[in-house]
Amino acid sequence: MSAACRAEQRSNRTRSRAALLTTGAAVAALVLSACGSGGTSGGSGDSNFVAGKDGISTVAKGSRVEAPDLSGPTVDGKQLDVKDYKGKVVVLNVWGSWCPPCRAEAPNFVKVAKDTAAKGVQFVGINTRDANVSLAQAFEKQHDVTFPSLYDPTGKLLLRFKKGTLNLQTIPSTIVIDRDGKIAARTLQALSEDKLREMLDPVVAEK
């Protein structure tokens, strides 16, 4: 084989390795964004959300829709129906123990839940895509989570939301439900304590 042919083969192998590395990086980016901390798209559908520059979308009081039926077993083996909290503001957080942004935001939710309980605010989680409930239980123990979470490993509860409300590939996500049981705000990203309060406070202040 000539020196030119050998050089061409080496060049081809180098290009192939570079292409594989690029593909691998793209796949990794997609995996991270699926658990993402910065998603803002809820898919198509008229859900009446007005997007804010901070990734928090809101719905005017007269344009809100009822939250779907969200009931079933909890991570700790009890039964829960979110409709039982009507009259309170409900913060609904979708999370999974496998999701790094969920772990990052968990202390913020625990703190704000404690701070706002006396104001008629109830936090509820929806744990999703954890194949074994023990993983979710370990997460709650590690982060001192005291509010209940529905156990939804297959995402069937998430599918009950009106199209365009949630993106099933974007975890964590958070929804605020007003005292009338209607969806008032939504974000598809991890929240700092300040951002969580920014999202929640206007709904708590409503008369």
GICOR-V275383 format. One record per pair of residues at least 12 apart in sequence whose C-alpha atoms are under 10 Angstrom apart, sorted by the first residue. I is the first residue (numbers start at 1). J is the second residue. D is the distance in Angstrom with one decimal. If there is no record, write none. Layout:
BEGIN
i->{I:I}
j->{J:J}
d->{D:D}
END
This chain:
BEGIN
i->{31:32:32:32:32:33:33:33:34:34:34:34:34:34:34:35:35:35:35:35:35:35:35:35:35:35:35:35:35:35:36:36:36:36:36:36:36:36:36:36:36:36:37:37:37:37:37:37:37:37:37:37:37:37:37:37:38:38:38:38:38:38:38:38:38:38:38:39:39:39:39:39:39:39:39:39:39:39:40:40:40:40:40:40:40:40:40:40:40:40:40:41:41:41:41:41:41:41:41:42:42:42:42:42:42:42:42:42:42:42:43:43:43:43:43:43:44:44:44:44:44:45:45:45:45:46:46:46:46:47:47:47:47:47:47:47:47:47:47:47:48:48:48:48:48:48:48:48:49:49:49:49:49:49:49:49:50:50:51:51:51:52:54:54:54:54:55:55:55:55:55:55:55:55:56:56:56:56:56:56:56:56:56:56:56:56:57:57:57:57:57:57:57:58:58:58:58:58:58:58:58:58:59:59:59:59:59:60:60:60:61:61:61:61:61:61:63:63:63:64:64:64:64:64:64:64:64:65:65:65:65:65:65:65:66:66:66:66:66:66:66:66:66:67:67:67:67:67:67:67:67:67:67:67:67:67:67:68:68:68:68:68:68:68:68:68:68:68:69:69:69:69:69:69:70:70:70:70:70:70:70:70:70:71:71:71:71:71:72:72:72:72:72:73:73:73:73:74:74:74:74:74:74:74:74:74:74:75:75:75:75:75:75:75:75:75:75:75:75:75:75:75:76:76:76:76:76:76:76:76:76:77:77:77:77:78:78:78:78:79:79:79:79:80:80:80:80:81:82:82:82:82:82:82:83:83:84:85:85:85:85:85:85:85:85:85:86:86:86:86:86:86:86:87:87:87:87:87:87:88:88:88:88:88:88:88:88:88:88:88:88:89:89:89:89:89:89:89:89:89:89:89:89:89:89:89:89:89:89:89:89:90:90:90:90:90:90:90:90:90:90:90:90:90:90:90:90:90:91:91:91:91:91:91:91:91:91:91:91:91:91:91:91:91:91:91:92:92:92:92:92:92:92:92:92:92:92:92:93:93:93:93:93:93:93:93:93:93:93:93:93:93:93:93:93:94:94:94:94:94:94:94:94:94:94:94:94:94:94:94:94:94:94:94:95:95:95:95:95:95:95:95:95:95:95:95:95:95:95:96:96:96:96:96:96:96:96:96:96:96:96:96:96:97:97:97:97:97:97:97:97:97:97:97:97:98:98:98:98:98:98:99:99:99:99:100:100:100:101:101:101:101:101:102:102:102:102:102:102:102:103:103:103:103:103:103:104:104:104:104:105:105:105:105:105:105:105:106:106:106:106:106:106:106:106:106:106:107:107:107:107:107:108:108:108:108:108:108:108:108:109:109:109:109:109:109:109:109:109:109:110:110:110:110:110:110:110:111:111:111:112:112:112:112:112:113:113:113:114:114:116:116:116:116:119:119:120:120:121:121:121:121:121:121:121:122:122:122:122:123:123:123:123:123:124:124:124:124:124:125:125:125:125:125:125:125:125:126:126:126:126:126:126:126:126:126:126:126:126:127:127:127:127:127:127:127:127:127:128:128:128:128:128:128:128:128:128:128:128:128:128:129:129:129:129:129:129:130:130:130:130:131:131:131:132:132:133:133:133:136:136:136:137:155:165:165:165:165:165:166:166:166:167:168:169:170:170:170:171:171:171:172:172:172:172:172:173:173:173:173:173:173:174:174:174:174:174:174:174:174:175:175:175:175:176:176:176:176:176:177:177:177:178:178:178:178:179:179:179:179:184:184:184:184:185:185:185:185:186:187}
j->{169:99:100:101:170:169:170:171:99:167:168:169:170:171:172:95:96:98:99:100:101:102:168:169:170:171:172:173:189:190:99:100:101:102:169:170:171:172:173:188:189:190:99:100:101:102:104:105:170:171:172:173:188:189:190:191:55:101:170:171:172:173:187:188:189:190:191:55:167:169:170:171:172:173:187:188:189:190:52:54:55:56:57:166:167:170:173:186:187:188:189:55:164:165:166:167:170:187:188:163:164:165:166:167:168:169:170:186:187:188:163:164:165:166:167:168:163:164:165:166:167:162:163:164:165:162:163:164:165:59:63:64:65:161:162:163:164:165:166:183:60:63:64:65:164:165:183:184:63:64:164:165:183:184:185:186:185:186:185:186:187:187:187:195:198:199:186:187:188:189:190:191:195:199:174:175:185:186:187:188:189:191:195:196:198:199:175:184:185:186:187:188:199:175:176:183:184:185:186:187:199:203:182:183:184:185:186:183:184:185:178:182:183:184:203:206:182:183:184:177:178:180:181:182:183:184:185:162:177:180:181:182:183:184:161:162:177:178:180:181:182:183:184:82:83:160:161:162:175:176:177:178:180:181:182:183:184:82:83:157:158:159:160:161:162:181:182:183:81:82:83:157:160:161:82:83:126:150:156:157:158:160:161:83:84:150:151:157:149:150:151:152:157:149:150:151:152:124:125:126:127:133:148:149:150:151:152:125:126:127:132:133:134:135:136:137:140:148:149:150:151:152:133:134:136:137:140:148:149:150:151:133:149:150:151:148:149:150:151:148:149:150:151:124:148:149:150:150:122:123:124:150:177:181:180:181:181:120:121:122:123:124:177:179:180:181:122:177:178:179:180:181:182:120:121:178:179:180:181:117:119:120:121:122:123:177:178:179:180:181:204:116:117:119:120:121:122:123:176:177:178:179:180:181:182:183:184:200:203:204:206:120:121:122:123:124:175:176:177:178:179:181:182:183:184:200:203:204:109:113:121:122:123:124:125:174:175:176:177:178:183:185:186:196:199:200:122:123:124:125:126:149:173:174:175:176:177:186:106:109:123:124:125:126:127:149:171:172:173:174:175:176:186:187:190:124:125:126:127:128:149:150:152:155:158:166:168:170:171:172:173:174:175:188:125:126:127:128:129:130:136:149:152:170:171:172:173:174:190:125:126:127:128:129:130:135:136:139:151:152:153:171:172:127:128:129:130:133:134:135:136:137:138:139:140:128:129:130:135:136:139:129:130:171:172:171:172:190:171:172:189:190:191:139:171:172:173:189:190:191:139:140:142:143:172:190:143:190:191:192:172:189:190:191:192:193:196:139:140:142:143:144:145:190:191:192:193:143:144:145:192:193:190:191:192:193:194:195:196:197:123:125:143:145:147:191:192:193:196:197:123:143:144:145:146:147:193:144:145:193:193:194:196:197:200:145:146:147:146:147:197:200:201:204:204:205:179:204:176:177:178:179:200:203:204:147:148:176:177:146:147:148:149:176:146:147:148:149:150:145:147:148:149:150:151:152:174:148:149:150:151:152:153:155:157:158:172:173:174:148:149:150:151:152:153:154:155:172:149:150:151:152:153:154:155:156:157:158:168:171:172:151:152:153:154:155:171:151:152:153:154:152:153:154:151:153:151:152:153:149:151:153:149:168:183:185:186:187:188:186:187:188:188:188:188:188:189:190:188:189:190:187:188:189:190:191:186:187:188:189:190:191:186:187:188:189:190:191:196:199:187:188:199:200:196:199:200:203:204:200:203:204:200:203:204:206:203:204:206:207:199:200:202:203:199:200:202:203:199:199}
d->{9.6:9.0:9.1:9.7:9.7:8.4:7.3:8.8:9.4:9.5:8.7:5.0:5.2:6.8:9.4:9.3:9.0:8.6:5.8:7.6:7.3:8.5:9.8:7.0:5.6:4.8:6.8:9.8:9.1:9.7:8.3:8.6:6.9:9.2:8.5:5.8:6.1:7.1:9.4:8.3:6.6:7.8:9.6:8.8:5.8:8.5:9.6:9.6:8.1:7.6:7.1:8.9:7.6:4.4:4.8:8.2:7.9:9.5:8.6:9.5:9.4:9.9:9.2:6.8:4.7:7.0:9.5:8.1:8.7:9.3:6.3:8.5:9.1:8.8:8.2:5.2:5.5:8.9:9.9:9.6:6.0:8.2:8.8:9.6:8.8:8.6:9.6:9.5:6.9:5.3:7.0:9.4:8.2:9.0:8.2:6.9:8.7:9.1:7.3:8.0:4.8:5.5:4.9:4.7:8.5:9.5:8.6:9.4:9.0:7.6:7.1:4.6:7.5:7.3:6.2:9.4:6.7:5.0:8.7:9.9:9.7:7.8:5.2:4.6:7.9:8.5:7.5:6.6:8.7:8.4:9.0:8.3:8.0:9.8:7.0:7.2:5.8:6.1:9.9:9.6:8.0:6.6:7.2:8.6:9.2:9.2:9.9:9.8:9.0:8.8:9.0:8.3:9.6:8.6:7.7:8.0:9.0:9.7:9.6:9.1:9.2:9.6:9.2:8.4:9.9:9.9:8.6:6.1:7.4:7.5:10.0:9.8:9.5:10.0:9.4:9.7:7.0:5.9:4.8:7.9:8.7:9.7:8.5:9.4:8.9:6.8:9.5:8.6:5.5:5.2:6.1:9.1:8.7:9.7:9.2:8.6:5.8:4.2:6.4:8.8:8.5:9.8:9.6:7.4:5.1:6.1:8.7:9.7:7.3:9.1:9.0:8.8:9.1:7.1:9.5:9.3:9.4:9.4:9.1:9.6:9.3:9.8:9.4:5.8:5.8:6.4:9.4:8.8:9.7:9.9:8.5:5.2:5.9:8.4:9.4:9.5:8.6:9.5:8.2:5.9:4.2:6.3:9.6:9.1:8.7:8.9:7.1:8.6:9.7:9.8:7.2:9.5:9.6:6.1:5.3:5.8:9.6:9.3:9.0:8.5:9.2:9.5:5.9:5.9:8.0:9.1:9.0:9.5:7.8:7.6:7.5:8.0:7.3:8.7:5.7:7.5:9.2:8.3:9.8:6.3:8.7:8.1:9.4:8.1:9.6:7.4:9.7:8.1:9.8:6.5:7.6:8.6:9.0:8.6:5.8:6.0:8.4:9.9:9.1:8.6:8.7:9.4:6.7:5.4:4.1:5.0:8.5:9.4:9.0:7.7:10.0:6.3:8.3:9.6:6.7:6.4:8.9:7.4:5.8:6.0:5.1:8.9:8.5:9.3:9.1:7.1:9.7:7.9:8.1:8.8:8.7:9.3:9.9:9.2:8.8:9.1:9.7:9.0:10.0:9.7:9.9:8.3:9.9:9.5:8.2:8.5:7.1:9.0:9.5:9.9:7.9:9.5:9.9:8.8:9.6:7.0:9.7:9.5:9.1:7.4:9.9:10.0:9.9:8.3:9.6:8.2:9.9:9.1:8.2:5.7:6.1:5.6:9.3:8.0:9.3:7.9:4.4:6.2:7.6:9.7:8.6:5.1:5.6:6.6:9.9:8.5:7.0:4.8:8.0:8.3:8.7:9.9:9.8:8.8:6.4:4.7:6.2:8.4:7.1:5.8:4.8:5.0:8.4:8.0:9.5:10.0:9.6:8.6:7.3:6.5:9.9:8.7:5.8:4.8:5.7:7.0:8.2:5.8:5.0:6.6:7.6:8.2:9.6:9.4:10.0:9.2:9.7:9.6:9.2:8.7:7.4:6.3:4.7:6.1:8.1:7.1:6.0:4.6:6.4:8.9:10.0:9.5:9.8:9.5:9.7:7.8:8.6:6.1:5.0:5.6:7.2:9.0:8.3:5.6:5.1:6.1:7.6:9.4:9.7:8.7:7.7:6.4:4.7:6.1:8.4:8.6:9.3:7.1:5.9:4.4:6.5:8.7:9.9:9.8:9.8:8.8:5.8:4.7:6.0:7.1:8.9:9.4:9.6:10.0:8.7:9.8:9.7:9.3:6.5:5.4:5.2:6.1:8.5:9.5:7.0:6.2:5.1:6.2:8.7:9.3:9.3:9.2:10.0:9.7:6.1:5.0:7.2:8.9:9.8:9.7:8.3:5.4:5.4:6.4:6.2:8.8:7.1:8.5:9.9:9.8:9.0:7.5:7.6:8.0:8.6:8.6:6.8:9.9:10.0:6.4:5.8:8.9:8.3:5.8:8.7:9.6:8.3:7.3:8.5:9.1:9.3:9.8:9.9:7.3:7.7:9.7:9.3:9.6:8.0:6.9:8.3:5.8:8.8:9.8:7.5:5.8:9.1:9.3:6.7:9.1:8.1:9.9:9.6:8.1:9.6:9.4:9.9:7.7:8.7:8.7:8.8:9.7:6.0:5.9:6.3:7.9:9.6:9.3:9.0:9.9:6.6:9.0:7.9:9.2:9.0:9.4:9.7:6.5:8.2:8.3:9.2:8.4:10.0:7.7:6.3:4.8:8.6:9.6:7.8:9.6:8.1:10.0:9.9:8.4:9.5:8.6:8.7:7.2:7.7:9.6:8.9:7.9:7.3:5.9:7.4:8.0:9.7:9.9:9.4:8.0:7.2:9.5:7.9:7.4:9.6:9.4:8.8:7.8:9.0:9.3:9.6:9.6:9.4:9.1:7.5:9.5:9.0:8.0:9.9:9.8:9.5:9.2:9.1:9.9:7.6:7.9:9.4:10.0:9.8:9.3:6.0:7.5:8.7:9.3:9.7:6.1:5.4:5.4:7.6:9.7:7.5:6.2:3.9:6.1:8.5:9.9:9.0:8.6:5.1:4.7:6.1:6.4:9.1:9.1:8.3:8.5:9.8:9.7:9.7:9.9:6.2:6.1:5.1:5.6:6.8:9.7:8.8:9.8:9.9:8.7:6.7:4.9:4.4:6.6:5.9:9.2:9.2:8.8:9.7:8.9:9.7:9.2:7.2:4.3:6.0:7.0:10.0:8.6:8.1:5.4:8.4:9.5:6.0:8.4:9.8:8.1:7.5:9.5:8.4:9.1:8.3:10.0:9.8:7.7:9.2:9.8:7.7:9.4:9.5:8.3:8.7:7.5:7.6:9.9:9.8:6.4:7.6:9.9:7.1:7.2:8.1:8.8:6.5:5.9:5.9:8.8:7.6:5.8:4.4:5.7:7.0:8.9:5.7:5.4:6.5:7.7:8.3:8.6:9.0:9.5:6.6:8.8:9.1:9.4:10.0:7.8:6.8:7.8:9.8:9.4:8.3:10.0:9.6:6.3:7.8:8.6:8.5:8.5:8.9:9.3:9.4:9.3:9.6:7.2:7.0:8.2:9.8:8.4:8.2:8.6}
END
